[in-house]
Amino acid sequence: MHGERSALEVFRQDLYHCADCNYCVDAVWAERGIEHVCATITHHSPALSYSGRGYIAAARALLEGQALNLEVLAERAFSCTGCGNCESICPIGLRPAQVGQALREMLAAQDHLPAPLAALRTRVREQGNVYGAPAAARSAWATGLEFTAGPLATLQYAPGCATAHARPAEARAAVRLFQLAGERVGYSPADDACCGAPLREAGLPQDAAYAEQTLAGRLRAPLLVTSGLECAPAWQRGVTAERVLTFPQWLLQALLDARLQLIPRATRPSVVHVFDSCASRRPGDLRAAVDPTRAILQHLAQTVENSAMAASHGVCCGAAGSLATLHPAAAARMGATRRGAATVPVVAGDVRCLTHLAGSAGEGGEQLFGLAEFLLHYFEVEGRAT
């Protein structure tokens, strides 16, 4: 355990300065839009050991050489969504989410990876996606679309696992908007596979690093745009960060540069609900600018019913991290709760969240839109290519 204790030593100040205030467990603060904090505690189990505070306590015990049941600890640590709420709420700036990630990496290295996550690793290794779908099925969304070959492309599109396999209409809509803006879009099925983000979330940094390191060799254009908000950091680790944008980031810039103009159709809804994902917010900074999806809708004078402030600490929908793999029923409850009883269309810039919500929506799933889908459905688009 010496090596594992050394890894936890990095967090010594966090481990011995926790005030046990329980902010990271169940804080409620209406003025700041905080209605509980930890999705796992709220929808899976109220046991403290599932929370950021619990991860700090477990890491401190391991650092001190106490004997813990590592199988039980693994079930707790891998049930985290990794949303970062516990860090964003901590009043003294501790890093419980990073402590939890360190615990997961330690447990995986010690062969305490839960069986469902070991199966996920196998699916990514063998098929290049988290769903276990045949690798050849990944590019089915692109059937019939025209792309620009390699070095002639101005933009390379990486849809991400959720978009390619579960939301093909969003991928096709994104390509349509790229091309209307005058981009020469490159896409190569041979170069498209999982970026490694799910493996990093599951405490498998070496597997993730291998996937990330192969990304640089797959980039054939000056700019890479991905619809997977969780994919962008993985691509940025593989290539220079300046060459990578999420689809909402690219679209906002295209609108501000007047490469695209969107004219509302008569059928456009008067009000929409923006689904704010964990990946689209900056934890701990309530003054942070709104995410690109909100900025795009604001630019288009689209009324949004839910405020960005209320979303600053919104409980995770269950799509992130490894909880959905380990406890799918709990993750489905999270998704249904986050979607709530919205009676207006829900627009999501994060496709992984969108697909998770759609899977737990039941009736009303037709009201869920990816950002590109929503714009093509309710707006006439004019661009450089029209």
C-alpha positions in Angstrom: 0.0 0.0 0.0 3.0 2.3 0.1 2.6 3.5 -3.4 -1.1 4.1 -2.9 -0.4 6.1 0.3 2.1 8.2 -1.7 -0.7 9.0 -4.2 -3.0 10.1 -1.4 -0.2 12.2 0.2 -0.9 14.9 -2.5 -4.2 15.5 -0.8 -2.9 15.6 2.9 -4.0 19.2 3.4 -7.5 18.3 2.2 -7.7 15.1 4.3 -6.8 16.9 7.5 -8.7 20.2 7.0 -12.2 18.9 6.3 -14.5 20.5 8.8 -17.2 17.8 8.5 -19.7 20.6 7.7 -21.7 18.3 5.3 -22.0 21.0 2.6 -20.8 18.4 0.1 -23.4 16.0 1.2 -26.8 17.7 1.5 -26.5 21.5 1.5 -29.7 23.4 0.8 -29.3 27.2 0.1 -32.2 28.6 -1.9 -30.6 32.0 -2.6 -27.8 30.3 -4.5 -30.0 27.7 -6.3 -28.6 24.9 -4.1 -31.0 22.0 -3.5 -28.8 19.2 -2.2 -25.5 18.5 -3.8 -24.6 14.9 -4.2 -26.7 13.0 -6.7 -25.5 9.6 -5.4 -26.5 10.5 -1.9 -29.9 11.8 -3.0 -30.9 9.0 -5.4 -28.8 5.9 -4.7 -27.9 5.7 -1.0 -27.9 8.2 1.9 -24.8 6.5 3.4 -22.1 9.2 4.1 -19.4 6.9 2.6 -20.8 7.7 -0.9 -20.2 11.4 -0.6 -17.2 13.7 -1.0 -16.8 13.8 2.8 -16.9 10.0 2.8 -14.1 9.8 0.2 -12.0 12.2 2.3 -12.5 10.1 5.4 -11.6 6.9 3.6 -8.5 8.4 2.0 -7.4 9.7 5.4 -7.8 6.2 6.9 -5.8 4.6 4.1 -3.1 7.3 4.5 -2.8 6.4 8.2 -2.5 2.7 7.4 -5.9 1.6 8.7 -7.4 -1.6 7.3 -10.5 -1.0 5.2 -12.6 -3.5 3.2 -11.5 -2.5 -0.3 -14.3 -4.2 -2.0 -16.9 -2.2 -0.1 -14.8 1.0 -0.6 -14.7 0.3 -4.4 -18.5 0.0 -4.6 -18.7 3.4 -2.8 -16.0 5.2 -4.8 -17.1 4.0 -8.2 -20.7 5.1 -7.5 -19.6 8.7 -7.9 -20.7 10.6 -11.0 -17.7 12.8 -10.9 -19.9 15.9 -11.3 -17.7 18.1 -9.1 -20.5 19.5 -7.1 -18.8 18.6 -3.8 -15.8 20.7 -4.8 -17.8 23.7 -6.1 -19.8 23.9 -2.8 -16.9 23.4 -0.4 -16.6 26.6 1.7 -12.9 26.1 2.3 -11.8 25.0 -1.2 -11.1 21.3 -0.5 -10.9 18.8 -3.4 -13.2 15.8 -2.5 -14.0 15.0 -6.1 -10.2 14.7 -6.9 -9.8 12.6 -3.8 -12.5 10.3 -5.1 -10.8 10.1 -8.4 -7.5 9.2 -6.7 -9.3 6.5 -4.7 -10.8 5.0 -7.9 -7.4 4.9 -9.6 -5.8 3.3 -6.6 -8.6 0.7 -6.3 -8.4 -0.1 -10.1 -4.6 -0.5 -9.8 -5.1 -3.0 -6.9 -7.6 -5.1 -9.0 -10.6 -3.9 -7.2 -12.4 -2.6 -10.3 -16.1 -3.6 -10.1 -17.1 -6.2 -12.7 -19.4 -3.9 -14.7 -16.5 -1.5 -15.2 -14.1 -4.2 -16.2 -16.7 -5.1 -18.9 -16.9 -1.5 -20.0 -13.1 -1.4 -20.4 -13.3 -4.6 -22.5 -16.0 -3.0 -24.7 -13.9 0.1 -25.3 -10.8 -2.0 -26.1 -12.5 -4.4 -28.4 -15.2 -2.3 -30.1 -14.0 1.3 -29.6 -17.2 2.4 -27.8 -18.8 2.1 -24.4 -22.0 0.4 -25.8 -20.3 -2.7 -27.1 -21.8 -2.0 -30.5 -19.8 -3.3 -33.5 -17.1 -0.9 -34.4 -18.4 -0.6 -37.9 -21.7 0.7 -36.6 -20.1 3.8 -35.3 -20.2 5.6 -38.7 -23.7 4.6 -39.7 -24.9 8.1 -38.9 -22.8 9.5 -41.7 -24.4 7.4 -44.5 -25.1 9.5 -47.5 -23.3 12.6 -46.3 -20.4 14.1 -48.2 -17.2 14.9 -46.5 -13.9 16.6 -47.6 -10.8 14.4 -47.7 -8.0 14.7 -45.2 -5.8 17.8 -45.6 -8.3 19.7 -47.6 -10.8 19.8 -44.7 -11.0 23.0 -42.6 -12.7 21.1 -39.7 -12.7 17.5 -38.6 -15.8 16.2 -36.8 -15.6 13.8 -33.9 -19.2 13.1 -32.8 -18.4 11.2 -29.6 -19.8 7.8 -28.6 -23.2 9.0 -27.4 -23.8 11.1 -30.5 -22.6 8.5 -33.0 -24.3 5.5 -31.5 -27.4 6.9 -29.7 -28.2 10.3 -31.3 -27.3 10.1 -35.0 -29.8 12.9 -35.9 -27.7 15.3 -33.8 -24.5 14.3 -35.6 -26.1 14.8 -39.0 -27.6 18.2 -38.0 -24.2 19.3 -36.7 -22.6 18.5 -40.1 -25.3 20.4 -41.9 -24.6 23.5 -39.9 -20.8 23.1 -40.4 -21.3 23.0 -44.1 -23.8 25.9 -44.2 -21.2 28.0 -42.5 -18.7 27.2 -45.3 -16.6 24.6 -43.5 -15.1 21.8 -45.4 -15.9 19.0 -43.0 -13.7 15.9 -42.7 -14.8 12.7 -41.1 -13.0 9.3 -41.4 -14.7 6.2 -39.9 -11.2 4.6 -39.6 -10.1 7.5 -37.3 -13.2 7.6 -35.1 -13.3 5.7 -31.9 -13.7 6.3 -28.2 -11.5 9.1 -26.9 -10.9 7.5 -23.6 -13.0 9.8 -21.4 -15.1 7.0 -19.9 -12.0 5.1 -19.0 -10.5 8.1 -17.2 -13.7 8.6 -15.3 -13.7 5.0 -14.3 -10.3 5.2 -12.7 -8.3 3.8 -15.6 -5.9 6.6 -16.5 -3.4 4.4 -18.3 -6.1 3.0 -20.6 -7.4 6.5 -21.1 -3.9 7.9 -21.8 -3.3 5.3 -24.5 -6.6 6.3 -26.2 -5.7 10.0 -25.9 -2.2 9.5 -27.3 -3.6 8.0 -30.4 -5.8 11.0 -31.1 -3.0 13.2 -32.4 -2.4 10.8 -35.2 -6.1 10.9 -36.1 -6.3 14.7 -36.5 -6.2 15.5 -40.2 -7.5 19.1 -40.2 -6.5 22.4 -38.5 -9.5 22.2 -36.1 -11.3 19.4 -34.3 -14.9 19.9 -33.2 -16.7 17.3 -31.1 -20.3 17.0 -29.9 -19.1 15.2 -26.8 -18.5 17.7 -24.0 -16.7 15.0 -22.1 -14.6 14.2 -25.2 -13.1 17.7 -25.6 -10.6 17.4 -22.6 -9.4 14.0 -23.9 -8.7 15.5 -27.4 -7.0 18.5 -25.8 -4.7 16.1 -23.9 -3.9 14.4 -27.2 -3.4 17.5 -29.3 -2.9 21.2 -28.6 -6.0 22.6 -26.8 -6.3 25.5 -29.3 -7.2 23.1 -32.0 -10.2 21.6 -30.2 -13.7 23.0 -29.7 -17.0 21.6 -28.6 -19.9 21.9 -31.0 -21.6 24.6 -28.9 -18.3 26.6 -28.8 -17.9 26.4 -32.5 -21.5 27.3 -33.2 -21.4 30.4 -30.9 -18.3 31.7 -32.7 -19.9 31.0 -36.2 -23.0 33.0 -35.2 -20.9 35.9 -33.7 -18.8 35.9 -36.9 -22.0 36.0 -39.0 -21.0 32.9 -40.9 -24.5 31.6 -40.0 -27.8 33.5 -39.7 -30.8 31.8 -38.1 -34.3 33.0 -38.8 -37.0 31.7 -36.5 -39.9 29.7 -38.1 -43.5 30.4 -37.1 -43.5 27.1 -35.2 -40.6 28.0 -32.9 -41.6 27.5 -29.2 -41.8 30.8 -27.2 -40.0 29.2 -24.3 -37.5 26.4 -23.9 -35.7 24.7 -21.0 -31.9 24.5 -21.2 -30.4 21.4 -19.8 -27.2 22.5 -17.9 -24.8 19.6 -17.7 -22.0 19.1 -15.2 -19.5 19.4 -18.1 -20.8 22.8 -19.3 -20.3 24.7 -16.0 -17.3 25.9 -14.2 -17.5 24.6 -10.6 -17.1 27.2 -7.8 -17.5 30.4 -9.9 -21.0 31.7 -9.7 -19.9 34.8 -11.7 -18.8 32.6 -14.6 -20.2 33.4 -18.0 -23.0 31.2 -19.1 -22.2 28.1 -21.2 -22.2 28.4 -25.0 -25.7 26.7 -25.3 -27.3 29.5 -23.3 -25.3 32.1 -25.1 -26.5 30.8 -28.4 -30.1 30.9 -27.4 -29.7 34.4 -26.0 -28.1 35.5 -29.3 -31.2 34.2 -31.1 -33.5 36.0 -28.6 -34.9 32.6 -27.5 -36.6 32.8 -24.1 -35.3 30.3 -21.6 -37.4 29.4 -18.5 -34.6 28.3 -16.2 -31.8 30.5 -14.9 -28.1 29.8 -15.1 -27.8 30.6 -11.4 -30.2 27.8 -10.5 -28.1 25.4 -12.5 -24.8 26.3 -10.9 -25.1 23.4 -8.4 -27.8 21.3 -10.2 -27.7 17.7 -9.1 -26.1 15.5 -11.8 -28.5 13.6 -14.2 -26.5 10.4 -13.7 -24.9 10.3 -17.2 -21.4 11.1 -16.0 -18.8 9.0 -14.2 -19.3 5.3 -13.6 -22.5 5.3 -11.6 -24.7 4.6 -14.7 -22.6 1.5 -15.4 -22.6 0.3 -11.8 -26.2 1.3 -10.8 -28.3 2.0 -13.8 -31.6 2.2 -11.9 -30.2 4.9 -9.6 -28.9 6.8 -12.7 -32.3 6.6 -14.3 -33.9 8.1 -11.2 -31.4 11.0 -11.4 -32.2 11.6 -15.1 -36.0 11.6 -14.5 -35.6 14.0 -11.6 -33.3 16.4 -13.4 -35.6 16.6 -16.4 -38.5 17.2 -14.0 -41.9 18.1 -15.3 -40.8 20.5 -18.0 -43.7 21.1 -20.4 -41.6 23.1 -22.9 -38.9 21.7 -25.2 -35.6 20.8 -23.5 -32.5 21.8 -25.3 -29.2 20.1 -24.4 -25.7 21.1 -25.6 -24.3 18.0 -23.9 -25.3 14.9 -26.0 -24.3 12.4 -23.4 -26.7 14.0 -20.9 -29.3 14.2 -23.7 -29.2 10.5 -24.5 -29.4 9.6 -20.8 -32.4 11.8 -20.3 -34.1 10.3 -23.4 -33.6 6.9 -21.9 -35.3 7.8 -18.7 -37.9 10.3 -20.0 -40.8 7.9 -20.9 -43.6 10.1 -22.2 -42.3 13.5 -23.3 -39.1 12.2 -24.8 -40.0 13.8 -28.1 -39.5 17.2 -26.3 -35.8 16.6 -25.9 -33.5 18.2 -28.5 -29.8 18.3 -29.1 -28.7 21.9 -29.9 -28.1 21.3 -33.6 -31.4 19.4 -33.9 -33.3 22.2 -32.2 -31.9 24.9 -34.5 -32.5 23.1 -37.7 -36.0 22.1 -36.6 -37.2 25.6 -35.6 -35.0 28.0 -37.6 -34.3 28.7 -41.2 -30.5 28.7 -41.6 -28.5 30.9 -44.0 -24.8 30.8 -44.3 -21.8 31.2 -46.5 -22.7 28.1 -48.4 -26.3 29.2 -49.3 
